[in-house]
Structure formats: C-alpha cells, structure tokens
Amino acid sequence: MPQYWLRAFAEDGHVLGRRRGGGEHRTPVRRAAVARHFNTDPLAEGERRVALETYLDRHVDGPCAPVLRALREGQWPLDEARYAVALDALAWQVVRTQAFRSFDEQVGRHLFPALWALEAVGYCEERLGRPLSQAERLEVFWTAVRTAPDPSLIADPRSVLRAMIRAFERTRGLLAAPGRRLVLLRSAEPRLVLADSGVALRRKDGTVSLTPPLLPETIEVFAPLSPTCLLISTPRAHYRPEQGLTRKIAAKANAGAAAWCQDAVYRLPSMPWPAHLPLAETALEVRPPRLSAVPAQQPAGPAPAHPDIRRGELRTLLDQLSHAPADQLPGSGTDGGR
C-alpha cells in the first residue's frame, strides 16, 4: 500500500489498524501495510533486482500522489491528463496488493492439475509417435489430474510479478472502457476506513467474492482516498455527487474494505470503528472449479492471448521477468557444461 495513500488516514503520522480476529494496533504509516521484498525480482542482482519497485516509485506513485491529493482537496472534474493518471492509480492498486497476489496464486493452484494433465496427454502422444484415441486421452488426462505434483515444486517465483504487469494492462483497459466513469463523493465527517488492499471490488449484485471472474465489465471499484473522500469507477449512473458521500454508500465501501483486506483495515485513530462492520476471520478465497473433460468435437480454437504492453518501460520489465539471468543460463556456470 503506498504511504502517500495511507497518510490521508493518519493523525500524527499514525493509523489505527484492526486485524482479523479483532485486535487493534496504533502503527506508524511507514510500517503499515508493508510486505518486505514484495516486488523484488528474486533471480536478479543489483538495480535489476528492484527494477519493478523503482518503476512503481517513479512512474506510478510519483505522478499519482499529487492527482489523488487534488481529488481529496475537491478539485473536480479533472482534466484529461490527470484523469488518465487517476485511472492508472486505480488500476495499479487493484493488482499491486496481497489480495490480488492471493487471487493469482489460488487460481494457479486450482488450475494446475488440469494444465499438468494436458501436458501429460501431449507428452504421451509425443513418446508414442501417434495420436491417442479419445478413450486413451481421457484416461491419461484423469490419471495425471489425480497424480499431479504440488504446484510449489515447479513454481516460477517471477510468475506473480509478470501476472501483476499483465493484469494492470487488462484492468487499465477495463477502467477506461466506454460507458465507465469516475465518481467523486465527499462527506463533511470521517466515514471511511481503508483496507490494506486500498481498493475493493463490488459486483452488480452487491457481492464482493473473488470469482467468477475477478473483473467482469459490471464491476465497481471503490477507492477510499481519505476518511471523507471516496472515488468510484462504475458503469452505472445511479450515484449523485451532489448528495455527497452518504452513510449508506460509506457503509458499502467499508464492507468492501473489510472483505478485501488481506490482514488489516486502517482508520483515523480518532475515528470509531464503524457500527455493524464485521471483519471476517479469513481473507477471501477463490472457489475451486468443477473440472470436467470430454473428447473434443472440433479443433481447439486459438489460445487466449495476453494484452499488449503499451508502455516501453513495462515491456522492458516484463522481458526481464520472462528470461533467466545470463549467469543462470545452461552452460554459464563453472559446471554448466556437464
């Protein structure tokens, strides 16, 4: 969670946090919602190791901080350039959190046996030198599903960082889609709390579950910018900025914060915990899918493609995170030729 965002919920440099289970703690902003080495490249050295963190500091937090401060001060509407920066801030805050990383890891864990089984079918056909019959394919598939290893045994430690960059592009595109708009709501008194995820996603039916899927077109993104200021990305037209941040809307935002936090929810030390706001003992979980398999009736269509990375610096980062460092390539070490 960026410190510039947390500071809007602080008094004397401290926020009051409530953890799952109900315990509260007064914490300096610099120590709140912090995860060590969260964005570091585990396979790189020197400046390349912190290249993603450097990018976020220079190209995200640097430009976004003054724009969100302007919104908190009531400078609305924004001009086109600052509106684009506000969309950047929201999109990054969706994907740069422990909540999103947990979502990505849970999805990977649920889908891994099926992906492993598909690889097993292809491997068998390659070794046999012939296509498997439909009955053979299904037998190999389900056997591989049942015997798949734990995903952690072959996990790529960089995959979560690549997923974050690619998910930013998808999220940014969704937030800028025609028919969506940003709404800024303000109140005279503090009403909002802030999750360690920063934002919360609310579905059209009012639910806040992680699936299915994470970002449907009808999703609303609730972003508390301060205890009195709420920014919403929405495809709906039912909000009335002239009515301000009502208690009802604040309650929805706070319920989202309580659901989407990974470990803690923060608020002004002088602000009481909102009435009737439960904090669940566990974070949101992805529901396991129901897996079924039938023989293909027609050739498979094209595989889903990742979105194009439009920003040059992000393309460079993704390239770094997609290739092994030179000193880890086969044959590069002292015993690499053996």
Residue, then its C-alpha position, 0 to 999 in steps of 0.5 A: m500500500p503506498q504511504y502517500w495513500l495511507r497518510a490521508f488516514a493518519e493523525d500524527g503520522h499514525v493509523l489505527g489498524r484492526r486485524r482479523g480476529g479483532g485486535e487493534h494496533r496504533t502503527p506508524v504509516r511507514r510500517a503499515a501495510v508493508a510486505r518486505h521484498f514484495n516486488t523484488d525480482p528474486l533471480a536478479e542482482g543489483e538495480r535489476r533486482v528492484a527494477l519493478e519497485t523503482y518503476l512503481d516509485r517513479h512512474v506510478d506513485g510519483p505522478c499519482a500522489p499529487v492527482l489523488r491529493a487534488l481529488r481529496e482537496g475537491q478539485w473536480p472534474l479533472d482534466e484529461a491528463r490527470y484523469a488518465v493518471a487517476l485511472d492508472a492509480l486505480a488500476w495499479q492498486v487493484v493488482r499491486t496488493q496481497a489480495f490480488r497476489s492471493f487471487d493469482e496464486q489460488v487460481g494457479r493452484h486450482l488450475f494446475p492439475a488440469l494444465w499438468a494433465l494436458e501436458a501429460v496427454g501431449y507428452c504421451e502422444e509425443r513418446l508414442g509417435r501417434p495420436l491417442s484415441q479419445a478413450e486413451r486421452l481421457e484416461v491419461f488426462w484423469t490419471a495425471v489430474r489425480t497424480a499431479p505434483d504440488p504446484s510449489l515444486i515447479a513454481d516460477p517465483r517471477s510468475v506473480l510479478r509478470a501476472m501483476i504487469r499483465a493484469f494492470e494492462r487488462t484492468r487499465g483497459l477495463l477502467a477506461a472502457p466506454g460507458r465507465r466513469l469516475v465518481l467523486l463523493r465527499s462527506a463533511e465527517p470521517r466515514l471511511v476506513l481503508a483496507d490494506s488492499g486500498v481498493a475493493l471490488r463490488r459486483k452488480d449484485g452487491t457481492v464482493s467474492l473473488t470469482p467468477p471472474l475477478l473483473p467482469e465489465t459490471i464491476e465497481v471499484f471503490a477507492p477510499l482516498s481519505p476518511t471523507c473522500l471516496l472515488i468510484s469507477t462504475p458503469r452505472a449512473h445511479y450515484r449523485p455527487e451532489q448528495g455527497l458521500t452518504r452513510k449508506i454508500a460509506a457503509k458499502a465501501n467499508a464492507g468492501a474494505a473489510a472483505w478485501c483486506q488481506d490482514a488489516v483495515y486502517r482508520l483515523p485513530s480518532m475515528p470509531w470503528p464503524a457500527h455493524l462492520p464485521l471483519a471476517e476471520t479469513a481473507l477471501e478465497v477463490r472457489p475451486p472449479r468443477l473440472s470436467a473433460v470430454p473428447a473434443q468435437q472440433p479443433a481447439g480454437p486459438a489460445p487466449a492471448h495476453p494484452d499488449i504492453r503499451r508502455g516501453e518501460l513495462r515491456t522492458l520489465l516484463d522481458q526481464l521477468s520472462h528470461a533467466p539471468a545470463d549467469q543462470l543460463p545452461g552452460s554459464g556456470t563453472d559446471g554448466g557444461r556437464 
